[in-house]
Amino acid sequence: MVSVITPVHPPSLAHLDETYRSLAAQELPAGWSWEWLVQADGDGDLLTGRLPDDPRVRPGHNRKGGPGVTRTMAAGRARGELVKNLDADDLLLPGALAREITALADESLGWTTCKALDLLPDGSHAAFDDDPAEGVLAPGSVLRHWRTHNHRPPVHGTTLCLRRDLLLMLGGWSPLPASEDTGLLLAANAVAPGYFIATPGLLYRKWPGQVTQSPAHTDPDEQRIRMHLIGSRAEALLARFTSNR
């Protein structure tokens, strides 16, 4: 099973139906299934009447803690061998889950990311023109790129799919007010090789209500601390991983 985790706050509710449809349309390899853990951040009534009548959909909520805490609380309910991140305003592209399952059949790998396309307000798509080649991402490679490219990783953290035991070992998503997916990406890259899938697997919605468009997201003092914590954690994990090889 793949446990797909989606944190929800009020502005993202408008896109939730479309996100579900993109998940329901996924075709999985024989023997595989998915569950959708939809987790409300801070409001137990937020999801009432907003989710489809589908036994694979499992709503939950936690006291308000931000996206990292909300994702991690949902992970505490996960039953799948794999855990997939999916934001409430984003869309999976056909074959996304199947490609991740296939890649992680290689037991030497701990996680995957894939190419993402921006979904612009007019419905058009835009691609990032500096993706790496498809293949294995060695431990520390994402961290090194992030350090030398103004804290921009070479792959999109919101597309993460990882083994549940690796997620638990790392303590879940970083408990930060933002960049929690980047924090988990760099931590996973520090301790386990991953795989980049060059076929687009996600439409990343660009719209005024998304968290990354808020002024708080680019506050320089907070951003400096976030980046320091993310980088320091990854470096500490990489040092321990390297010394224990």
HUBELSUL-V472184 format. One record per residue. PHI is phi as a letter, one per 40 degrees, with the letter a starting at -180 (999 if undefined). PSI is psi in radians with two decimals (* if undefined). D_LAST is the distance of its C-alpha to the last C-alpha in Angstrom with 2 decimals. Layout:
# HUBELSUL-V472184
PHI&PSI&D_LAST  PHI&PSI&D_LAST
This chain:
# HUBELSUL-V472184
999&2.53&30.16  b&2.16&29.21  c&1.96&29.97  c&2.14&31.37  b&2.21&31.56  b&1.94&34.37  c&2.56&35.36  b&2.35&39.06  b&2.85&41.28  d&-0.78&45.01  c&-0.44&44.98  c&-0.11&42.68  d&-0.59&44.89  c&-0.39&47.06  b&-0.02&44.30  c&-0.67&43.00  c&-0.75&45.27  c&-0.65&44.15  c&-0.77&40.48  d&-0.78&41.20  c&-0.64&43.07  c&-0.53&40.17  c&-0.77&37.96  c&-0.43&40.70  c&-0.10&41.09  c&2.39&37.55  b&2.14&37.51  b&2.75&34.53  d&2.75&33.38  d&2.35&35.15  g&-0.14&34.13  b&2.63&32.64  a&3.04&34.33  b&2.74&33.86  b&2.58&34.82  b&1.91&35.70  c&1.75&34.95  c&2.06&37.34  b&2.06&36.97  c&2.35&39.74  c&1.71&38.90  g&-0.01&41.51  a&1.86&44.40  c&-0.34&44.73  c&-0.02&47.67  d&-0.62&46.13  c&-0.04&45.29  d&2.14&48.54  g&0.16&50.26  b&-0.05&47.72  b&2.64&45.55  c&2.78&46.56  c&1.47&47.63  a&2.11&44.58  c&-0.26&42.90  c&-0.17&39.50  c&2.16&39.98  b&1.72&38.97  c&2.72&40.14  a&3.03&39.03  a&2.85&39.33  a&2.84&38.09  c&2.69&39.67  d&2.19&39.31  a&-0.03&35.87  g&3.02&35.18  c&-0.66&33.14  c&-0.80&29.66  c&-0.74&31.03  c&-0.75&33.12  c&-0.77&30.34  c&-0.65&28.20  c&-0.67&31.28  c&-0.66&31.85  c&-0.46&28.31  c&-0.28&29.30  b&-0.04&31.85  c&2.42&29.70  b&-0.10&29.90  c&2.74&28.05  c&-0.57&24.71  b&2.60&24.44  b&2.21&25.63  b&2.27&27.44  c&2.36&28.68  a&1.98&32.34  c&2.68&34.57  c&-0.30&38.16  b&0.12&39.67  b&2.94&37.50  b&2.36&38.02  c&2.45&35.88  c&2.73&36.90  d&2.36&37.64  g&0.00&34.73  c&-0.90&32.09  c&-0.67&30.79  c&-0.71&31.08  c&-0.66&28.97  c&-0.73&26.17  c&-0.76&26.39  c&-0.77&26.34  c&-0.72&23.27  c&0.08&21.30  c&-0.39&22.41  c&1.88&19.26  c&-0.16&16.90  c&-0.25&13.81  c&2.53&15.38  b&-0.34&15.70  a&2.86&18.73  b&2.72&21.54  b&2.95&24.06  a&2.93&27.27  c&2.40&30.06  b&2.55&32.58  b&2.35&36.21  c&2.34&38.21  b&1.87&41.20  c&2.80&43.97  d&-0.48&47.01  c&0.07&49.28  g&-0.12&47.18  c&2.90&45.81  b&2.60&42.19  b&2.40&40.27  b&2.58&37.01  c&2.24&34.33  c&0.25&34.61  b&0.60&31.18  c&2.63&28.83  c&2.95&25.90  c&2.66&26.26  c&2.42&25.38  i&-2.97&21.92  c&2.41&18.20  b&1.93&17.08  c&2.68&13.61  d&2.28&11.56  g&-0.24&13.61  c&-0.68&16.51  c&-0.71&18.86  c&-0.77&18.37  c&-0.74&19.21  c&-0.76&22.24  d&-0.72&23.33  c&-0.60&23.32  b&0.04&25.44  b&0.80&27.77  f&0.77&29.45  g&0.59&27.11  b&2.00&27.64  c&2.78&24.66  c&-0.24&24.98  b&2.85&25.20  c&2.00&27.25  c&-0.44&25.57  c&-0.18&28.57  c&0.15&27.78  d&2.38&24.50  b&2.23&24.01  a&2.82&20.93  c&2.45&20.00  c&-0.64&21.71  c&-0.57&18.92  c&-0.74&16.72  d&-0.78&19.88  c&-0.69&20.47  c&-0.60&17.03  c&-0.05&17.70  g&0.29&21.22  g&-2.77&23.09  c&2.66&24.65  c&2.33&24.89  c&1.09&28.12  b&2.76&29.72  c&-0.25&33.24  a&2.98&31.95  g&0.33&28.89  c&-0.53&27.15  c&-0.64&26.05  c&-0.70&24.52  d&-0.77&22.70  c&-0.70&21.18  d&-0.88&20.45  c&-0.62&18.49  c&-0.77&16.59  c&-0.72&15.74  c&-0.44&14.75  c&-0.49&12.33  b&-0.21&10.19  a&2.49&11.24  c&2.58&12.96  b&-3.03&16.70  a&2.29&19.89  c&2.20&23.06  c&2.05&26.31  c&-0.30&29.03  c&2.26&31.90  d&2.32&33.30  b&-0.05&32.61  a&2.43&34.03  b&2.03&37.15  c&1.85&36.40  c&2.25&39.76  b&2.06&41.12  a&2.76&43.92  c&-0.48&45.41  c&-0.07&44.30  c&2.62&40.55  d&-0.67&38.60  c&-0.13&37.25  c&-0.08&40.89  c&2.61&41.84  d&-0.58&42.49  c&-0.51&40.18  c&-0.51&37.18  b&0.22&37.75  d&2.12&38.80  c&-0.64&37.25  c&-0.82&36.55  c&-0.74&34.83  c&-0.70&32.94  c&-0.75&31.64  c&-0.76&30.32  d&-0.84&28.77  c&-0.65&26.93  c&-0.80&25.79  c&-0.77&24.41  c&-0.82&22.69  c&-0.74&21.06  c&-0.71&20.14  c&-0.83&18.52  c&-0.72&16.39  c&-0.68&15.41  c&-0.74&14.56  c&-0.75&12.35  c&-0.72&10.61  c&-0.75&10.23  c&-0.73&8.81  c&-0.78&6.37  c&-0.69&5.38  c&-0.40&5.71  c&0.01&3.82  c&*&0.00
